[in-house]
């Protein structure tokens, strides 16, 4: 029967395993107490952590930060034995460790290859030497090397002994088996394969070094990684150097790419004894990085089977080489930071039963009137489960973040092309049809990502009047609703309507009207449509001397979120809301040259959602005052002037209520829920000040200058005052 050799030291498949001495670590003045609190492990910039670059390269610190240490997980190292007398491995050996050669009966042998491997997995966190990937795991050392005929003086293994070692590891509670050995001759034989099958059935996973021939084929037994009898339970491991590039000696994935992973294996430091350390190279020392990673995952996430833990490491690997799984790098490089992060969307439990997948769609936001009320409250911390049913603490608040403040938006230089037809039908009846188009309209996403689709601005309006009665209909895309042109009603404008109907009637001095509008909401990338908001309002407008007044009452229904929010239904975070509102707009002409303007609105919002509700209805308000007139009235060298001060729509009072799951104290404990309440009002109050002036120029052009100042933008107290100046010129040719 062919012998299997150690895969160490970067040469051929049977390279030596003596290692190279490196600078000695300095022991601490005293050994710290063994009590470990969460987070565990050394600091990522400590000498113990950095001495072996491999621990940092696989981002083991991310696992330590979540309390993972490998405690309670047994890793079987079937190798040349283990010396557990040094400070790095003191106390790490299982009492069941064994020498399979009963007549020899020595767990520690003359070759330290197995000690190097065990040190990479489990070196103690003791502020000296190096720290292992799973520094509190237990090493079941199984000494299995043979010095009989056929070894040629090297340390080698007989497949039947390895089979016995695998069975012994399974029988003594190993969750992971490390095989840092191999030969390129072919499969290891029926006895070995039967033992591997028994381990697979028992849920044990096996890491095997890929070999050091520098070829494109993994050596056996790592070739079993893609054997369908063991697929998902065996992983082949190649070596990376400190730059994250495949070591020149390491075999690449080849046909085993579907079960292949890379880890640090060149110039790895291990086996520190308080005086010296050893620096070693070979795929033999890449494999134990993966074994230690599996121990961390199995301890931190006890619901995972061995196969699931293996699948997690493949799925979370950092891609190397060609995109996706490839015949050189397989799945890529081991990355514990990614493995300890949620995979897929988190499913958050809902009171009353069920789960809602948390999906943060680009462009998701709460209405600007809420400012930072939700995202700064800290009340929406809860727990969710990822693709692997692992619990993670999560905060729902970012999904309800308000839009980022914007001071000025560039004006489009293109003017719409309009066509209008007006027909007299006799008897005082008239029909008017108008259509417009502007090709330069762009979504917000397209302005940021030019390859995204654009929206051409276009609309059509039809109106009919017969005596005192008027009927109108409008539909448009990427244009404003003309029925809202007065600007005194900020609530109906939030519907972002793309169609509306209106009826009006002249009743004495009053023009009374009823109007309904609705709009579809488009996703950030314009690829999806959802039912949007709809409004219904009744208005009355009258003129008393120099004062023109408009009074409006109505309601606004928003299925995706209140006051202009975009919380898609598929996200599970949408908040169905209704706002009843009243608005007033007034213009008081002071002579022929200028007028005073005043707009004010107030609304009352109720909402409900899977996670959030309003304990108390939220009251909101908005107002604007200003003066508009000819510059001549002020003795200024311009044609027209407008000065205004405004408060955008803001929540003035109200209280949110959220019934959310609390993080369980134990991994498998039942989830409890708690009620959280917090104010719906933002921390600040935005105030906008605008000065606009126009001046006629040559070629029938108009020069416009807009100066803007804003304080506490987005109703956020921490926002500094912002200022802007925008000049534009328009001309007809």
KOLVO-995261 format. One line per 2 residues: number of its first residue (from 1); their letters; for each residue x, y, z of C-alpha. Coordinates in Angstrom, 1 decimal, decimal comma. Example, Ala and Ser with C-alpha at 12.3 -4.5 7.8 and 13.67 -1.06 7.14 Angstrom:
2
1> AS> 12,3/-4,5/7,8 ~ 13,7/-1,1/7,1
//
This chain:
733
1> XX> 0,0/0,0/0,0 ~ 1,4/3,4/-0,9
3> XX> 2,4/5,7/1,9 ~ 1,2/9,2/2,4
5> XX> 3,8/11,9/3,3 ~ 3,6/15,2/5,2
7> XX> 2,8/18,2/3,0 ~ 5,2/20,8/4,5
9> XX> 8,0/23,2/3,7 ~ 7,1/24,3/0,2
11> XX> 8,9/21,7/-1,8 ~ 7,6/18,4/-3,1
13> XX> 4,8/16,4/-1,7 ~ 7,1/14,9/0,9
15> XX> 9,0/17,9/1,9 ~ 10,7/18,0/5,4
17> XX> 9,1/19,6/8,5 ~ 11,9/21,0/10,6
19> XX> 11,0/24,6/10,2 ~ 13,2/27,7/10,6
21> XX> 13,9/29,4/13,9 ~ 12,8/33,0/14,1
23> XX> 13,1/35,8/16,7 ~ 12,2/34,8/20,2
25> XX> 9,1/36,3/21,8 ~ 9,4/38,0/25,1
27> XX> 7,3/36,3/27,9 ~ 5,1/38,6/30,0
29> XX> 6,1/39,4/33,6 ~ 3,1/37,5/34,8
31> XX> 0,5/35,3/33,2 ~ -3,0/36,9/33,0
33> XX> -5,9/35,2/34,6 ~ -7,7/32,7/32,3
35> XX> -11,1/34,4/32,6 ~ -12,1/35,5/29,1
37> XX> -14,9/38,0/28,6 ~ -16,7/38,8/25,3
39> XX> -15,1/40,0/23,1 ~ -12,3/37,5/23,5
41> XX> -8,8/37,2/22,0 ~ -5,8/39,5/21,8
43> XX> -5,9/42,9/20,2 ~ -5,3/42,9/16,5
45> XX> -2,2/45,1/16,9 ~ -0,7/43,0/19,7
47> XX> 2,6/41,1/19,3 ~ 0,9/37,8/20,0
49> XX> -1,6/38,4/17,2 ~ 0,8/39,8/14,6
51> XX> 3,6/37,3/15,2 ~ 1,8/34,9/12,9
53> XX> 0,4/37,0/10,0 ~ -2,0/34,2/9,1
55> XX> -4,4/34,9/12,0 ~ -4,8/38,5/10,8
57> XX> -4,9/37,6/7,1 ~ -8,0/35,4/7,7
59> XX> -9,6/38,2/9,9 ~ -9,8/35,9/13,0
61> XX> -10,1/39,1/15,0 ~ -13,7/39,6/13,6
63> XX> -14,6/36,2/15,1 ~ -12,9/37,0/18,4
65> XX> -14,9/40,3/18,6 ~ -18,1/38,2/18,6
67> XX> -16,9/36,0/21,4 ~ -15,6/33,0/19,4
69> XX> -12,6/31,1/20,7 ~ -13,3/27,5/19,7
71> XX> -14,1/26,6/23,3 ~ -15,9/23,2/23,5
73> XX> -14,9/22,1/19,9 ~ -12,5/19,2/19,5
75> XX> -10,2/19,2/16,4 ~ -8,4/16,0/15,7
77> XX> -4,9/16,4/14,3 ~ -3,9/13,1/12,7
79> XX> -0,2/13,7/12,2 ~ 3,2/13,0/13,8
81> XX> 2,0/13,7/17,4 ~ 2,0/16,8/19,5
83> XX> 4,2/18,3/22,2 ~ 1,9/20,0/24,7
85> XX> 4,5/20,9/27,2 ~ 5,3/24,4/25,9
87> XX> 3,3/27,5/26,8 ~ 1,5/27,8/23,5
89> XX> -0,1/24,4/23,7 ~ -0,3/23,8/27,5
91> XX> -3,7/22,5/28,4 ~ -4,9/22,2/24,8
93> XX> -4,5/18,5/24,4 ~ -7,4/16,2/24,9
95> XX> -6,9/13,4/27,5 ~ -8,0/11,0/24,7
97> XX> -5,0/11,9/22,6 ~ -3,3/8,7/21,4
99> XX> -0,4/7,1/19,6 ~ -1,9/4,5/17,3
101> XX> 1,3/2,5/17,5 ~ 0,5/0,8/20,9
103> XX> 4,0/-0,6/21,2 ~ 5,4/2,9/20,9
105> XX> 2,8/4,6/23,1 ~ 4,2/8,2/22,9
107> XX> 2,0/11,1/21,8 ~ 5,0/13,3/21,3
109> XX> 7,4/12,1/18,6 ~ 10,7/13,4/17,2
111> XX> 9,1/15,1/14,3 ~ 7,4/18,4/15,3
113> XX> 5,1/18,7/12,2 ~ 2,0/17,8/14,2
115> XX> 3,0/20,3/16,9 ~ 3,3/23,0/14,2
117> XX> -0,1/22,2/12,9 ~ -1,7/22,1/16,4
119> XX> -0,1/25,4/17,3 ~ -1,7/27,1/14,3
121> XX> -5,1/25,8/15,4 ~ -5,0/26,2/19,1
123> XX> -2,0/28,2/20,5 ~ -3,1/29,8/23,8
125> XX> -4,1/33,4/24,3 ~ -1,5/34,1/27,0
127> XX> 0,2/37,3/25,8 ~ 3,3/35,4/24,5
129> XX> 4,3/33,4/21,5 ~ 1,5/33,3/18,9
131> XX> -2,3/32,9/19,3 ~ -4,1/30,1/17,5
133> XX> -7,1/30,6/15,2 ~ -9,2/28,8/17,7
135> XX> -7,2/29,3/20,9 ~ -9,6/27,6/23,3
137> XX> -10,3/24,6/21,1 ~ -9,2/21,1/22,2
139> XX> -6,7/19,2/20,1 ~ -7,2/15,5/19,9
141> XX> -3,7/14,5/18,9 ~ -3,6/11,3/17,0
143> XX> -0,1/10,2/16,3 ~ -0,2/8,0/13,2
145> XX> 3,1/8,2/11,5 ~ 4,9/5,1/10,4
147> XX> 8,7/4,6/10,2 ~ 8,4/1,2/8,5
149> XX> 9,5/0,1/5,1 ~ 8,5/2,2/2,1
151> XX> 9,0/5,5/4,0 ~ 12,5/6,1/2,7
153> XX> 13,5/7,7/6,0 ~ 10,8/10,3/5,9
155> XX> 7,8/10,5/8,2 ~ 4,9/8,9/6,3
157> XX> 1,5/7,3/6,9 ~ -0,2/4,1/6,0
159> XX> -3,8/4,5/4,8 ~ -5,0/1,8/7,1
161> XX> -3,6/3,7/10,1 ~ -5,2/6,9/8,9
163> XX> -8,5/5,1/8,6 ~ -8,1/3,9/12,3
165> XX> -7,3/7,5/13,2 ~ -10,4/8,8/11,6
167> XX> -12,6/6,3/13,3 ~ -10,9/7,1/16,6
169> XX> -11,5/10,9/16,1 ~ -15,2/10,3/15,4
171> XX> -15,6/8,0/18,4 ~ -13,9/10,6/20,7
173> XX> -16,0/13,6/19,8 ~ -14,0/15,4/17,2
175> XX> -16,0/17,9/15,1 ~ -13,1/18,6/12,7
177> XX> -10,3/16,4/11,4 ~ -7,1/18,0/10,1
179> XX> -5,1/15,9/7,6 ~ -2,0/17,9/6,7
181> XX> -0,6/15,1/4,6 ~ -1,0/13,7/1,1
183> XX> 0,5/12,0/-1,9 ~ -0,2/12,4/-5,6
185> XX> -0,5/8,7/-6,5 ~ -4,3/8,5/-6,2
187> XX> -7,1/7,6/-3,9 ~ -6,1/6,2/-0,5
189> XX> -7,9/2,9/-0,7 ~ -11,1/1,2/0,4
191> XX> -10,4/1,2/4,1 ~ -9,6/4,9/4,2
193> XX> -12,7/5,7/2,1 ~ -15,0/3,6/4,3
195> XX> -13,7/5,5/7,4 ~ -14,2/8,8/5,7
197> XX> -17,7/7,8/4,8 ~ -18,4/7,0/8,5
199> XX> -17,0/10,3/9,5 ~ -19,2/12,1/7,0
201> XX> -22,3/10,3/8,2 ~ -21,4/11,3/11,8
203> XX> -21,3/15,0/10,7 ~ -17,6/15,4/11,1
205> XX> -15,8/17,6/8,5 ~ -12,2/17,1/7,2
207> XX> -9,6/19,6/6,1 ~ -6,9/18,2/3,9
209> XX> -3,8/20,0/2,5 ~ -3,7/20,2/-1,3
211> XX> 0,0/19,3/-1,7 ~ 3,2/21,2/-2,5
213> XX> 4,0/20,1/-6,1 ~ 3,0/23,4/-7,7
215> XX> 0,7/21,6/-10,1 ~ -2,9/22,2/-11,0
217> XX> -4,3/19,1/-9,3 ~ -4,9/18,6/-5,6
219> XX> -3,2/15,6/-4,0 ~ -5,0/12,9/-2,3
221> XX> -6,7/12,8/0,2 ~ -7,7/16,4/-0,6
223> XX> -9,1/15,2/-3,9 ~ -12,0/13,7/-2,0
225> XX> -13,3/17,3/-1,6 ~ -15,3/16,9/-4,8
227> XX> -16,1/13,2/-4,5 ~ -20,0/13,1/-4,3
229> XX> -19,8/10,6/-1,5 ~ -18,2/13,2/0,8
231> XX> -19,1/16,4/-1,0 ~ -19,6/19,2/1,5
233> XX> -17,6/17,4/4,3 ~ -14,1/17,5/2,9
235> XX> -12,2/20,7/2,0 ~ -9,0/20,9/0,1
237> XX> -6,7/23,8/1,2 ~ -4,0/25,5/-0,8
239> XX> -1,4/28,0/0,4 ~ -1,2/31,8/0,1
241> XX> 1,8/33,9/1,0 ~ 1,7/37,1/3,1
243> XX> 0,7/39,1/0,0 ~ -2,4/37,0/-0,5
245> XX> -1,0/35,3/-3,6 ~ -0,8/31,6/-4,3
247> XX> 2,5/30,2/-3,0 ~ 4,7/29,0/-5,8
249> XX> 4,8/25,5/-4,3 ~ 1,1/25,2/-3,6
251> XX> -1,1/23,0/-5,8 ~ -4,0/24,9/-7,4
253> XX> -7,6/23,8/-7,3 ~ -7,8/22,1/-10,7
255> XX> -10,7/19,6/-10,8 ~ -11,2/20,0/-7,0
257> XX> -12,2/23,7/-7,4 ~ -15,7/23,0/-6,1
259> XX> -14,3/22,1/-2,7 ~ -11,1/24,2/-2,6
261> XX> -10,1/27,1/-0,4 ~ -6,9/29,0/0,2
263> XX> -5,4/30,1/3,5 ~ -2,0/31,4/4,7
265> XX> 0,7/28,7/4,5 ~ 3,9/30,3/3,6
267> XX> 6,2/31,8/6,2 ~ 3,8/30,9/9,0
269> XX> 5,0/31,3/12,6 ~ 4,1/28,6/15,2
271> XX> 5,5/26,4/18,0 ~ 6,8/29,2/20,3
273> XX> 8,3/27,9/23,5 ~ 9,0/31,2/25,3
275> XX> 12,5/31,4/23,7 ~ 12,1/30,7/20,0
277> XX> 9,4/30,2/17,4 ~ 9,4/28,2/14,2
279> XX> 8,6/29,7/10,7 ~ 7,2/27,0/8,4
281> XX> 5,8/26,8/4,9 ~ 3,6/24,3/3,1
283> XX> 0,0/23,5/2,5 ~ 0,2/21,5/5,7
285> XX> 0,1/24,9/7,5 ~ -2,7/26,4/5,4
287> XX> -5,1/23,5/6,3 ~ -5,0/24,2/10,1
289> XX> -6,0/27,8/9,5 ~ -9,2/26,4/8,0
291> XX> -9,6/23,8/10,8 ~ -9,4/26,5/13,4
293> XX> -11,9/28,6/11,4 ~ -14,3/25,7/11,4
295> XX> -13,9/25,4/15,2 ~ -14,8/29,0/15,6
297> XX> -17,9/28,8/13,4 ~ -19,1/25,6/15,0
299> XX> -18,7/27,1/18,5 ~ -20,2/30,5/17,7
301> XX> -23,2/29,1/15,7 ~ -24,1/25,8/17,4
303> XX> -27,1/25,3/15,1 ~ -24,8/24,7/12,1
305> XX> -23,9/21,2/11,0 ~ -20,4/20,5/9,9
307> XX> -21,5/20,7/6,3 ~ -23,2/24,0/6,8
309> XX> -20,1/25,4/8,5 ~ -18,0/24,2/5,5
311> XX> -20,5/25,7/3,1 ~ -20,4/29,0/5,0
313> XX> -16,6/29,2/4,6 ~ -16,9/28,6/0,9
315> XX> -19,8/31,1/0,4 ~ -18,0/33,8/2,4
317> XX> -14,6/33,3/0,9 ~ -12,8/36,4/-0,6
319> XX> -12,8/35,9/-4,3 ~ -9,4/35,5/-5,9
321> XX> -8,4/35,1/-9,6 ~ -11,2/34,8/-12,1
323> XX> -14,7/35,9/-10,7 ~ -16,5/33,1/-8,9
325> XX> -15,2/29,5/-8,4 ~ -12,2/29,0/-10,7
327> XX> -9,7/26,1/-11,4 ~ -6,8/28,1/-9,8
329> XX> -8,2/29,5/-6,6 ~ -11,4/27,5/-6,2
331> XX> -13,6/29,5/-3,9 ~ -10,9/32,0/-3,0
333> XX> -9,3/33,0/0,4 ~ -10,7/32,1/3,8
335> XX> -12,3/35,3/5,3 ~ -13,7/35,1/8,8
337> XX> -14,9/38,6/8,8 ~ -17,3/37,7/6,0
339> XX> -18,1/34,4/7,6 ~ -19,2/36,1/10,9
341> XX> -21,4/38,6/9,1 ~ -25,0/37,8/8,0
343> XX> -25,4/36,0/4,8 ~ -28,4/37,1/2,7
345> XX> -31,1/39,3/4,2 ~ -32,0/39,0/7,9
347> XX> -35,4/37,7/8,8 ~ -36,8/39,7/11,7
349> XX> -39,5/38,1/14,0 ~ -42,8/39,8/14,2
351> XX> -44,9/39,9/17,3 ~ -47,8/37,4/16,8
353> XX> -45,7/35,1/14,8 ~ -43,8/35,0/11,5
355> XX> -40,7/36,5/10,1 ~ -40,1/39,4/7,7
357> XX> -37,1/39,5/5,5 ~ -35,2/42,7/6,1
359> XX> -34,4/44,1/2,6 ~ -32,8/47,6/2,3
361> XX> -33,8/48,6/-1,2 ~ -31,6/51,5/-2,6
363> XX> -33,4/54,8/-2,2 ~ -35,4/53,6/0,8
365> XX> -36,2/56,5/3,2 ~ -38,6/57,9/5,7
367> XX> -40,3/61,2/4,9 ~ -38,1/64,3/5,3
369> XX> -40,6/65,7/7,9 ~ -39,3/63,1/10,4
371> XX> -35,7/64,2/10,0 ~ -33,5/62,2/12,3
373> XX> -36,2/61,1/14,8 ~ -36,0/57,4/14,0
375> XX> -32,4/56,9/13,1 ~ -31,0/58,5/16,2
377> XX> -33,5/57,0/18,7 ~ -31,7/53,7/19,3
379> XX> -35,1/52,1/19,9 ~ -35,2/49,8/16,9
381> XX> -32,4/47,4/17,9 ~ -33,6/43,8/17,5
383> XX> -32,5/40,4/16,3 ~ -32,8/38,7/12,9
385> XX> -31,8/35,4/11,4 ~ -29,7/35,0/8,2
387> XX> -29,6/32,4/5,5 ~ -28,0/29,9/7,8
389> XX> -30,6/30,6/10,6 ~ -27,9/32,3/12,7
391> XX> -29,1/35,1/15,0 ~ -27,6/38,6/14,6
393> XX> -28,2/41,8/16,4 ~ -29,6/44,3/13,9
395> XX> -30,9/47,9/13,9 ~ -33,9/48,6/11,8
397> XX> -33,3/52,4/12,1 ~ -31,1/52,8/9,0
399> XX> -34,0/51,5/6,9 ~ -36,0/54,5/8,2
401> XX> -33,3/57,1/7,6 ~ -34,5/60,4/6,2
403> XX> -33,2/61,8/2,8 ~ -29,9/63,6/3,0
405> XX> -30,3/67,4/3,1 ~ -29,8/69,2/-0,3
407> XX> -29,5/72,9/-0,6 ~ -29,7/73,7/-4,3
409> XX> -30,5/71,5/-7,3 ~ -29,3/72,4/-10,8
411> XX> -32,0/73,7/-13,1 ~ -32,6/72,1/-16,5
413> XX> -31,6/74,3/-19,4 ~ -34,1/72,6/-21,6
415> XX> -37,6/74,0/-21,8 ~ -40,6/71,8/-22,6
417> XX> -42,0/71,7/-26,1 ~ -45,8/72,3/-25,8
419> XX> -48,6/71,9/-28,2 ~ -52,0/73,4/-27,3
421> XX> -55,4/73,3/-29,0 ~ -58,4/75,4/-27,7
423> XX> -61,8/74,7/-29,2 ~ -65,0/76,8/-28,8
425> XX> -68,0/74,4/-28,7 ~ -70,7/77,1/-28,6
427> XX> -73,0/77,9/-25,7 ~ -70,1/79,2/-23,6
429> XX> -68,4/75,8/-23,7 ~ -64,7/75,3/-24,4
431> XX> -62,4/72,4/-24,8 ~ -58,7/72,7/-24,3
433> XX> -56,1/70,0/-25,0 ~ -52,4/70,6/-24,2
435> XX> -49,4/68,3/-24,4 ~ -45,8/68,8/-23,5
437> XX> -42,5/66,9/-23,8 ~ -39,0/67,4/-22,6
439> XX> -36,4/64,7/-23,5 ~ -33,8/65,6/-20,8
441> XX> -35,6/64,3/-17,7 ~ -33,5/62,1/-15,5
443> XX> -34,2/60,1/-12,3 ~ -32,1/60,8/-9,2
445> XX> -30,4/57,4/-9,8 ~ -29,5/58,3/-13,4
447> XX> -27,8/61,5/-12,3 ~ -25,6/59,5/-10,0
449> XX> -25,2/56,4/-12,2 ~ -25,4/57,5/-15,9
451> XX> -25,9/54,0/-17,2 ~ -29,3/53,7/-15,5
453> XX> -32,5/54,4/-17,4 ~ -33,7/57,9/-18,0
455> XX> -37,3/59,2/-17,9 ~ -38,5/61,6/-20,6
457> XX> -40,6/64,4/-19,1 ~ -44,0/64,5/-20,8
459> XX> -47,6/65,2/-20,0 ~ -51,1/65,8/-21,4
461> XX> -54,0/67,8/-20,0 ~ -57,6/68,0/-21,2
463> XX> -60,0/70,6/-19,8 ~ -63,7/71,3/-20,5
465> XX> -65,6/74,4/-19,3 ~ -69,3/75,1/-19,5
467> XX> -70,4/78,3/-17,8 ~ -69,6/78,0/-14,1
469> XX> -68,5/74,4/-14,3 ~ -65,1/73,2/-15,2
471> XX> -63,7/69,6/-15,6 ~ -60,1/68,8/-16,1
473> XX> -57,9/65,7/-16,4 ~ -54,1/65,4/-16,4
475> XX> -51,5/62,7/-16,8 ~ -47,7/63,1/-16,9
477> XX> -44,3/61,6/-16,2 ~ -41,4/63,4/-14,6
479> XX> -43,4/66,6/-14,5 ~ -45,3/68,5/-11,8
481> XX> -49,0/68,2/-11,3 ~ -50,4/71,5/-12,7
483> XX> -53,3/71,5/-10,2 ~ -50,7/71,9/-7,4
485> XX> -48,9/74,9/-9,0 ~ -50,0/77,3/-6,3
487> XX> -47,5/75,6/-3,9 ~ -49,6/76,3/-0,7
489> XX> -50,4/72,6/-0,2 ~ -47,3/70,6/0,7
491> XX> -49,3/67,4/1,5 ~ -50,9/66,7/-1,8
493> XX> -47,6/67,4/-3,5 ~ -46,1/64,4/-1,5
495> XX> -48,3/62,0/-3,6 ~ -45,9/62,5/-6,5
497> XX> -49,0/62,1/-8,7 ~ -48,8/61,2/-12,3
499> XX> -52,5/61,5/-12,9 ~ -55,3/63,7/-11,5
501> XX> -58,9/64,7/-12,0 ~ -60,5/68,0/-11,0
503> XX> -63,9/69,6/-11,0 ~ -64,5/73,2/-10,1
505> XX> -67,6/75,5/-9,8 ~ -67,9/79,2/-9,6
507> XX> -70,2/79,9/-6,6 ~ -70,6/83,6/-6,1
509> XX> -67,2/85,1/-5,1 ~ -65,8/81,6/-4,4
511> XX> -64,3/79,1/-6,9 ~ -64,8/75,8/-5,2
513> XX> -63,1/72,6/-6,4 ~ -62,7/68,9/-5,7
515> XX> -59,7/67,1/-6,9 ~ -58,2/63,6/-6,7
517> XX> -54,7/62,5/-7,8 ~ -52,5/59,4/-7,6
519> XX> -49,1/58,2/-8,6 ~ -47,0/55,1/-9,0
521> XX> -43,7/54,9/-7,1 ~ -40,7/53,9/-9,1
523> XX> -37,7/52,1/-7,6 ~ -34,4/53,9/-7,4
525> XX> -33,3/52,2/-10,6 ~ -36,7/52,8/-12,3
527> XX> -37,0/49,0/-12,9 ~ -40,0/48,4/-10,6
529> XX> -43,3/50,1/-10,0 ~ -45,5/50,0/-6,9
531> XX> -48,8/51,5/-6,0 ~ -48,0/54,9/-4,7
533> XX> -49,9/57,6/-2,8 ~ -53,3/59,1/-3,6
535> XX> -54,9/62,3/-2,4 ~ -58,3/63,8/-2,3
537> XX> -58,9/67,4/-1,5 ~ -61,5/70,2/-1,6
539> XX> -60,5/73,8/-2,0 ~ -62,1/77,2/-2,1
541> XX> -60,5/80,4/-3,5 ~ -61,8/83,9/-3,3
543> XX> -60,6/87,5/-3,6 ~ -61,4/90,2/-1,1
545> XX> -60,0/93,5/-2,2 ~ -56,2/93,1/-2,6
547> XX> -56,2/89,7/-0,9 ~ -56,5/86,4/-2,7
549> XX> -57,0/83,5/-0,4 ~ -57,2/79,7/-0,9
551> XX> -58,3/77,3/1,8 ~ -57,9/73,5/1,3
553> XX> -58,9/70,4/3,2 ~ -58,1/66,9/2,3
555> XX> -56,4/63,6/3,0 ~ -53,3/61,8/1,7
557> XX> -53,1/57,9/1,7 ~ -49,6/56,5/1,4
559> XX> -49,2/52,7/1,5 ~ -45,4/52,8/1,3
561> XX> -44,7/55,2/4,1 ~ -45,8/58,6/5,6
563> XX> -45,2/62,1/4,3 ~ -43,2/61,2/1,2
565> XX> -41,5/58,1/2,5 ~ -40,3/55,3/0,2
567> XX> -40,4/52,0/2,0 ~ -41,2/49,3/-0,6
569> XX> -43,8/46,7/0,4 ~ -41,3/43,9/-0,4
571> XX> -38,9/45,2/2,2 ~ -41,4/44,3/5,0
573> XX> -40,7/47,8/6,5 ~ -43,5/49,8/4,8
575> XX> -45,8/51,9/6,9 ~ -49,3/52,4/5,6
577> XX> -50,5/55,9/6,6 ~ -53,2/58,4/6,2
579> XX> -52,7/62,1/6,8 ~ -55,6/64,6/7,0
581> XX> -54,6/68,1/6,4 ~ -55,6/71,7/6,0
583> XX> -53,7/74,4/4,1 ~ -54,0/78,1/3,5
585> XX> -52,4/80,3/0,8 ~ -52,7/84,0/0,6
587> XX> -51,4/86,8/-1,7 ~ -51,8/90,4/-0,6
589> XX> -51,1/92,9/-3,4 ~ -49,5/96,1/-2,1
591> XX> -50,0/98,4/-5,1 ~ -48,9/97,4/-8,6
593> XX> -45,3/96,6/-7,8 ~ -45,1/94,0/-5,1
595> XX> -47,1/91,6/-2,9 ~ -46,8/89,7/0,3
597> XX> -47,1/85,9/0,2 ~ -48,1/83,6/3,0
599> XX> -48,6/79,8/3,0 ~ -49,3/77,6/6,0
601> XX> -50,3/73,9/6,3 ~ -51,0/71,5/9,2
603> XX> -51,6/67,8/9,1 ~ -52,4/64,8/11,4
605> XX> -50,9/61,5/10,5 ~ -51,7/58,0/11,6
607> XX> -49,8/54,9/10,5 ~ -49,3/51,2/11,1
609> XX> -46,7/48,7/10,0 ~ -45,2/45,4/11,0
611> XX> -42,7/47,0/13,3 ~ -43,6/50,6/13,8
613> XX> -46,8/52,4/14,7 ~ -47,8/55,8/16,1
615> XX> -48,9/55,6/19,7 ~ -50,1/59,2/19,3
617> XX> -51,0/60,7/16,0 ~ -48,2/62,9/14,6
619> XX> -49,0/66,5/13,9 ~ -46,9/68,3/11,3
621> XX> -46,7/71,8/9,9 ~ -45,1/73,8/7,1
623> XX> -45,1/77,5/6,3 ~ -43,6/80,1/4,0
625> XX> -43,7/83,9/4,0 ~ -42,2/86,2/1,5
627> XX> -42,4/89,3/-0,7 ~ -42,5/89,2/-4,5
629> XX> -42,4/92,2/-6,8 ~ -40,7/94,4/-9,3
631> XX> -37,2/95,6/-8,4 ~ -38,2/99,2/-9,3
633> XX> -40,3/99,4/-6,2 ~ -37,1/98,9/-4,2
635> XX> -34,8/101,0/-6,3 ~ -32,7/98,0/-7,4
637> XX> -31,2/97,3/-10,9 ~ -33,1/94,2/-11,7
639> XX> -36,5/93,2/-13,2 ~ -38,0/91,1/-10,5
641> XX> -37,2/90,1/-6,9 ~ -38,5/87,5/-4,5
643> XX> -37,4/87,2/-0,8 ~ -38,8/84,3/1,3
645> XX> -38,3/82,5/4,6 ~ -39,8/79,0/5,0
647> XX> -40,0/76,0/7,3 ~ -40,3/72,8/5,3
649> XX> -42,8/70,1/6,4 ~ -41,8/69,0/10,0
651> XX> -43,3/66,7/12,6 ~ -44,2/68,8/15,6
653> XX> -45,5/66,2/17,9 ~ -46,3/62,5/18,1
655> XX> -44,8/59,3/19,5 ~ -43,7/56,1/17,8
657> XX> -44,3/52,7/19,3 ~ -42,4/49,5/18,2
659> XX> -42,9/46,0/19,5 ~ -39,6/44,3/18,7
661> XX> -37,8/41,1/19,5 ~ -35,1/41,3/22,1
663> XX> -31,8/39,4/21,6 ~ -32,2/36,1/23,5
665> XX> -29,7/35,5/26,3 ~ -29,0/32,0/25,1
667> XX> -28,4/30,9/21,5 ~ -31,4/28,6/21,4
669> XX> -33,6/30,5/23,9 ~ -37,1/31,6/22,9
671> XX> -37,4/35,1/21,6 ~ -39,1/37,7/23,8
673> XX> -40,6/41,0/22,7 ~ -40,5/44,5/24,3
675> XX> -42,4/47,7/23,6 ~ -40,3/50,7/22,7
677> XX> -41,7/54,2/22,5 ~ -39,9/57,4/21,3
679> XX> -40,7/60,8/19,9 ~ -41,5/61,2/16,3
681> XX> -40,2/64,8/16,2 ~ -36,7/65,5/14,8
683> XX> -33,9/67,1/16,8 ~ -33,8/70,3/14,8
685> XX> -35,9/72,7/12,7 ~ -34,9/73,5/9,2
687> XX> -35,2/77,1/8,1 ~ -34,7/78,2/4,5
689> XX> -34,0/81,7/3,3 ~ -34,1/82,5/-0,4
691> XX> -33,4/85,6/-2,5 ~ -34,1/85,4/-6,2
693> XX> -33,6/88,2/-8,7 ~ -33,9/88,3/-12,5
695> XX> -32,6/90,8/-15,1 ~ -33,4/91,0/-18,8
697> XX> -30,3/90,7/-21,1 ~ -29,6/90,9/-24,7
699> XX> -31,0/88,4/-27,2 ~ -34,3/88,1/-25,3
701> XX> -32,4/86,4/-22,5 ~ -33,2/86,4/-18,8
703> XX> -30,4/86,2/-16,2 ~ -31,5/84,7/-12,8
705> XX> -29,6/84,7/-9,6 ~ -30,7/82,5/-6,6
707> XX> -29,0/82,9/-3,2 ~ -30,0/80,4/-0,6
709> XX> -29,2/79,8/3,1 ~ -30,4/76,9/5,2
711> XX> -30,1/76,2/8,9 ~ -30,4/72,7/10,6
713> XX> -31,0/71,1/7,2 ~ -33,1/68,0/7,2
715> XX> -34,4/69,1/10,7 ~ -31,1/67,9/12,1
717> XX> -29,7/69,9/15,0 ~ -26,1/68,9/14,2
719> XX> -26,2/70,3/10,7 ~ -24,3/73,5/10,2
721> XX> -25,7/76,4/8,3 ~ -25,3/76,0/4,5
723> XX> -25,2/78,6/1,8 ~ -25,6/78,4/-2,0
725> XX> -25,5/80,6/-5,0 ~ -26,8/79,6/-8,4
727> XX> -26,8/81,7/-11,6 ~ -28,7/80,7/-14,8
729> XX> -29,5/82,2/-18,1 ~ -32,4/81,4/-20,4
731> XX> -33,2/82,7/-23,9 ~ -35,7/82,0/-26,6
733> X> -34,4/81,8/-30,2
//
